[in-house]
Amino acid sequence: MTIMTDPPNSGFRLSQLFSDTRYRSMTFQVIAFIALLLMFAYLGNNLINNLRAAGLNISYSFLGERAGYDLNQSLVPYDSESTHARAAIAGLLNTLLVAILSCVSATILGVTAGVLRLSNNWLVSKLMAVYVEIFRNIPVLIWLIIISTIVASSMPLPRAFRGEDATASMIFDAVAFTNRGVYIPKPLLEHGIFASASANWLLVLVVLGVSLFASTRVGRWANAQQEATGDRPQTLWINLGIFVVPFAVLMLIMGLTWDYPYLKGFNFTGGTQIGRPLIALWFALSIYTGAFIAENVRAGIQAVSKGQSEAAAALGLRQGRVMKLVILPQALRIIVPPLISQFLNITKNSSLAIAVGYADITATLGGITLNQTGRAIECVLLLMLFYLTASLMISGAMNLYNASIKLKER
């Protein structure tokens, strides 16, 4: 009779790092990591020695120097007397602005096109197929130039709004569409609860955050009621009240006023200008990436078993509610992972903004500032750090969302 016993404990030997499967994989990983560190150390030391031999050094003191150039759009106060650091911040915010706008609009466009491509209506289905095949197979830079050209040539000049012989007119005397961009009213909060406009805007953001939190709590309450009774309460008017009422009360307390655009000389002044470069970049990124998202949505929907829609139809649900309540929630588990890559592509493709004169971080820090100061290494390192950080934050947030919607097994 054979007796199974544990192998004798003879102690750890260095040879086990390569001969024992329990340690071998970890050993090779440590060796590869050390080799990678040595390679980066060699490259960094070589860079420093070459710069020293050329009489140069890595320094970021140029960020405190006067920039000396203007920007066509900035979300923060900026002029030519501001520093290069201020110009970089303005470009960074412009990049984040167009990335967020494009991600939202591309998602809406992509989901709509993906669903309509599976429509039983032959014409609608083929139109969406033509949209997808045309826009995703032509480089985004070409679409960017085409849209910018269309806006510049089809929209009226500002002088077309002047006098009795004007060929164009403002919408409700508040909005003007021109070849230089769109002019809309700007809210003024300089005389609100606090003395500074920035503090008043911070209060608005706090109220928005509280409203979002309250809306999520209402959604959880509705989900609990649905699980307990089978009927989901109507939350549309509750959510509208959560967002509208606090803002209406806050605006009354703060005495909100509006700065309307008006024609002065050869251009509009006052209000807020949404420049032509921003419009062109926003639309180009949205329609280009929306075509890819549409394919992801179509693949996710088709991956859901047909029996799911048949069972929902047997319960009496209409086709629209079947898509909203049954198909799309299951398809999200397939749609979200490739959607993360599309959001990352939008953020990185925004660097093409320099082609239409949009002042993003690549145009400011990686363009004018780099040329004026000659600090190519420092500027490129900062650009790399920004895009890496932005990409990791987007990827992390979307991965958290992806984990929240995946199937929870017992």
Secondary structure, DSSP 8 states (H G I E B T S, - for coil): -------------TTHHHH-HHHHHHHHHHHHHHHHHHHHHHHHHHHHHHHHHTT-----GGGGSB-----S--SS---TTSBHHHHHHHHHHHHHHHHHHHHHHHHHHHHHHHHHTT-S-HHHHHHHHHHHHHHHTS-HHHHHHHHHHHHHHHS--GGGGSSTT-S---BTTTBEEETTEEEE-EEE-TTSSSSSHHHHHHHHHHHHHHHHHHHHHHHHHHHHHHHHHS-----HHHHHHHHHHHHHHHHHHHT-EEE--EEETTEEESSEEEEHHHHHHHHHHHHHHHHHHHHHHHHHHHHS-HHHHHHHHHTT--HHHHIIIIIHHHHHHHHHHHHHHHHHHHHHHGGGGGGGT---HHHIIIIIIHHHH--HHHHHHHHHHHHHHHHHHHHHHHHHHHHHHS----
